[in-house]
Amino acid sequence: MTQHLTLDAVHSDEVGLREVERQSFGIPEIEQHVHRQNKPVVETPARQRRLWRRWQAHRDALHRRTTWPPELISEWQLERLAALVDYAYNTIPFYRQLYDRCGYRTGDIVTWADFDVLPVVRKADMIAAFPALNVLPGVDPGSCYGARTSGSTGVPMTLIQDDLSAERWMLNRMRQFEMMAGERLDPSDWIYNVYLSTWSFTSFAGAYPTFSVSEACPPAAIFAHIQKLRPKVLSVFPSFLGRLAACAGDLSEYGVRCICTNSESSSRDERDAYAEHFGAPVLDEYASEELSIIATECRRGHYHVVEDRIHVSVVNAGPDGIGDIVATDLSNIYMPMIRYAQGDLIGWTGEYRVCDCGNNFRFIDRFLGRSDQALKSATIGRVPSDLVMNLCDRTFVSYESRIAEFRVIQRAIDAVEVLLVLREGESSASSSIVERFRDELTNLFQHPIQVSFSYVSQLPHLASHKRRMILCEVD
């Protein structure tokens, strides 16, 4: 029978340790790698009960919002954005100074054209302003929900958010899991989180308990634990699924109804292959620390923008329609992120289209990840990373390649190095597959390039601790 977390175990070191030991089912590696809550905002029973009441009150409305007609979504968003911009202008010094320079006055957001001419904010701006200028005056950042960006760009940034914003993040995530699973979750259903840290809440007052464990935990131990705990949802890095697949098969036999990938780039073909292996749909989440959950993949393979949490637009779009994502978090009032460019490239028309899944939120056509994942060609400019990832799927991912892991790195405008980790017992990669990759990558660049291959025992660690399959080092 599924076991519930007890509220008495929350943030009581002695009792909490016993609770962890009980839910770990005596598996030593799980006990060593389980994440304990260490957030600046203590997860008290009162906070959990408030989250539970909020979910009970708004669950149906959250699902209904995804079916709103386009004109209602647009009207609702513009009203929220107008209020948020006025609030930021009148309370946050950073936005007061920024908008004064362009002549803004309270109430100026009347149409979408008014909002679209506001200045774009970038990471360097927010770092320079923190915390004196871009945090609500009187708020102590050390006592708020917060996070640090992964530092994948080499420049970490501190983020904070208010209590309600953090709770809405959890509510949106629960709605996302129900949509991915194709069914409503029962309060007794476990959620299994393999990540760098815990989420802000471990349960909704005992309902939907979440077990968080480090990605460094041995996959075999996690598989053994899943068999005991029988979670309904598995949230995990795509790269961890590769390690888990080596020791685990059909997870649906142990209660898993959906697998949500996050934080790292993965291709649709890769997720489909894992879905077949694990017996459960593998769907992706596009999120960031700065902007919360941006888009979630539906069971039809579309990345639907979470339009009741975030507004998305694209700037600097090229002829292919791909440009820089600029987004606004509609919820956070302690440190608003308004027209924030986080450095990702997407294909986005902004048009409303019908999706068979029933979700009316608009969807991203192409998601290319960080701008430093897009290789650069002297002939055509940007080489979209999704095309390169698809090429990797057709070559390196195949079993015949004899390759376990890989990383494609552009060292110069005409030089690409591919790092290869071979499967255990193999002495070389398939020469035909390597040559096919070289030829097709050159075709993508549309000019001669040098493609070299290097064998390594393991891929070099990155500052973000996350997988990056494609990197561009060309300025």
C-alpha positions, 0 to 999 in steps of 0.5 A: 500500500502507498505510504504517506509522508507525515506532517510531523516529519517536515523540518524536524531533523530527528523525526525527518531522518527516521521518515527518510529511512522508512521511505528509503526502504533500507536501500543504502544508496538512496539514504546517502543521496536523498535530498533533504530540505534546505530552503531559506523558507521553512516548509511548515505544515501550515504552508503545506496546508495552504498549498493543499487548500489552493490546489483544491480550490483552483485545480479545476480552474487551472485545467479549464484555462488551457481550453480558453478561446484565444481571444480570452487568453489574449485579453487576460494576459494583457490585463495582467501585464498592464497591471504588472508593468504599472506595479513594477514601475511604481515599486521597483527602482530598476524598472522606474529608472528603465521606463522613465528613460523611454517616457513611460507613465502609469497606465500606458499599456493599453494595447499589445503594441504598447507592451511590445515597445518596452525595453528588453531586459538581459541577465547582465542588467539583473545581476548589476541591479541585484538586490538594491534596485530590482528587489521589492524594497523592504524584502530580505532576499535571504528569507525568500524562496530563491535559486541560483541559475545553473551558471551554464553561461559562466555568470550565475544569477540570484533569483527570488520569488514571493510565497504565492509565486512559489505556490503557483509554480507547484500548482502549475507543475501538478497540472502539467503532470496530470496532463502528461499522465493523461489522468488526474493524480490521486492524493496518494500518488508519489512523484519521484524527482531526480534532480540537483535539489528538492522542490519548494514543497515535498507534498501538499499536506501529505498529498502527492508526496515527492521523493527527491534524490540526487542525480549522482545516485546509482541508477540501479538503486533508484530502480530498486527504490521505484519498485518499492515506492511505485511513483506515478510520475518520474521527473528526471534529466534526459541524460539520467534516463540513458543510465537508468535504461541500462538497468531498468526496463518497463517502469509501467509495471511499477506504477509509472504513468509518465516521465517528465524530462527537464533542464537538458536538451533532448530530441523527440526521437530520443524521448520516443525511444525511452518511452518505448523502453520504459513503457510510459510517455516521456515528455519534456518540460522547458523551464528556467530559474528566471522564468519558471515553467515556460512550456510543457510538451503535450502527448501530441508532441507540442511544447505548449507555452504556460500562458497563464503563468508567462507571456512569450514573444520573439525578437531578432528573428531570422528568415527561418523564423528563429529568434531570441525568446523574450518572456515575462513572468506574470506572477513574481512580484518580489523580483519581476522579470519583464521582457526578459531575454534569457539567451534561448533560441526558439521558433515561434509564430505566436499564432493560435492553432488547434491541438488534438490534445485539447490545450489551447495555449500556443505552442513553440514550433522549434526549441533550440535551447541556449544560443551557445548550442547553435553552431555557426556557419560562415555561409548561412550564419546559425546552424540550428541545433535541432537539425544537428541533434536530429543528425546525432539521433540518426548516427551516434544514438544508433546501437550500431555506432558503438557510442555510449555518449557524445558531445559536439563542440565547435572550436572555430568557424571551420572546425568541429570536434566530437568527443566520443565515449564508447560503450564498454568493451568497444575499441572504436566507433563505427567508421561508416557512421562517423563518416556519415556524420562528418559528411552530413554535418558539412552539408548543414554548414554549406561550406568545408569544415574540419570535423575531428573525433576524439575518444575520451573515457568520460565527457568533461564536467560542465559548470551547470552539472547538466548535459550539453550535447552541442556547444559553440565556442565561436564568438 
